[in-house]
C-alpha cells in the first residue's frame, strides 16, 4: 500500500477525507478536511473496549461486522464529497481504518493517496512548527485602541503587510467581554491546527504583525513556543486618547445584548470592586454605555499599564501617539514610525 510523507500529502490538491470517528474529528482535524467516519463514536468505543478486555482478534472481527453493512453507503458518501474520485485519506496512525477505507474506495473506482502515520504525524508537525523562528512585530495598546482593526488595515491595500489575527482564529476578542457576538471558540487542538496553517500561509522571511495578547484568549492558550517568541519581539504601542476609546467601545457595546454585557461585568466583579460593578450594571440597564465603558476601562487600563511595567527589559518598544481610532490612519502611523518619520 503506497503511503505518502506529510509534505508529499499536503502538496496534493485533492479533497482530504478523515476516516476517524466524529468525536475525534470534532476534537481536531486538518483544516479543510471532510469527515468520512468508518465507525460511529459508539462503535469505536466498543471496539476499543473489546481490544482491551477481550483480544485484538475479537476487536478486528467486531470492526468487520460494523464495516460490512455500511460499505455501499460509504462509497456513495465519498462520491458526494469528492466528485473527481481522487482523494487524500488518513486515520489516526495510518493503520487499519485508513487501510480498510482505501481498499473500499479503490474498489469503488477512486484513486486514493494515503498519509503515512496519519493524523498523529500531522499533530506532531503542528506542535513542532510553533518553535520555528519568525520575525514578529507586536502591536500593543490600551483596551479600545482598535488594534484588531489596525491589523486588518495593515493587511489591506495599500499597505499589504503580513498579519496574524490571533483573536480571529480564537473567535474571541481577548477580554471578559471578548466572547460577545462571536461564534463558539474552537477546541484547543483545532485552534492549534488552524493557527499552524495560518502561520504556514504567511510569506517566509518577512516581518509579521500580530496583536499583543496575554497567554490566554478566552479559554484557549497560545502555544508556549510561539508565546515566547511574541514576548521577545519588538512592540509598537498605540497611544489612543481615552475619549476616543470610550466612544469606540460604547458604540460597539451599545449594539450588543445587555444581558451578555451584564454577565461579562459580573465575571470581573472581584477585580472591578463591588461599587464599580453595581454602577456598571446600572449603566447597562440605563443604556448609558459611555459610563459603563469608563468604569470598566479603569480596571483594564491599570492592568495593561502594569503588564507593560513588568517587562522593563523588553528589547524594543516604540510608542506611537495617534489622535483617534481610525484604522487606516493608525496603520499609516505605525509604518511611518518604522521608517523613522517624526510625528
Secondary structure, 3 states (H helix, E strand, C coil): CCEECHHHHHHCCCEEEECCCHHHHHHCCCCCCEECCCCCHHHHHHHHHHHHHCCHHHHHHHHHHHHHHHHHHHHHHHHHHCCCCEEEEECCCCCHHHHHHHHHHHHCCCEEEEECCHHHHHHHHHHHHCCCCCCEEEEEECCCCCHHHHHHHHHCCCCCCCEECHHHHHCCCCCCCCCCCCCCCCCHHHHHHHHHHHHHCCCCCCCEEEECCCCEECCEECCHHHHHHHHCCEEEEEECCHHHHHHHHHHHHHCCCHHHHHHHHHHCHHHHCHHHHHHHHHHHHHCCHHHHHHHHHHHHHHHHHHHHHCCCCCCCEEEEECCCCCHHHHHHHHHHHHCCCCC
